[in-house]
Amino acid sequence: MPRSARKEGYSRRHRFAARGSFGAVLRGSRKLRGRLCVVHVMPATDGTSRLGIALTRRLVASSADRNFVKRLVREIFRRHVVKQAGFDCVVMLRNKFTLSDAAPIAAEVAAHFDQLKPTGAP
C-alpha cells in the first residue's frame, strides 16, 4: 500500500502526536455542545484534520467501555468528510457513559461533524 492515507483510513497524520498535545484545541474558543458530548474545534495548522478523544475514568469507569467509545468516535471520524476539512477536533463526554448511550453519542458526534463539513461536500 502506498504511503498516502487511504480515503477512509485513520493514519498517524490524523492523530495527535503525543499525550496531551491537544491542549491548545481544548483552550480554543469554538465548542460544539450537545446533550451528551462536546466537540472542541480549531483550524488545523497543516491543513490535515486530526482527532483527539478525551475520556476520564470518572465518566467512563471501565477501560473496555473507554476503548469502545474511542473506537466508536474514530470510526465516525474515519468515514466522515470532516476528515478532509482541515480541523483539529477533540471529543469529550459530558455525562457518565452507559452502554445504552452508544447510539445517541454516535449520532451526536456525527451531527457535530456535519456542522463542520465544508460547503458543497456530500
Secondary structure, DSSP 4 states (H G I P E B T S, - for coil): --SSPPTT---GGGB-SSTTTTHHHHHSSEEEE-SSEEEEEEE-SSS--EEEEE--TTTS-SHHHHHHHHHHHHHHHHHSGGGGS-EEEEEEESS---GGGHHHHHHHHHHHHHHHSPTT--
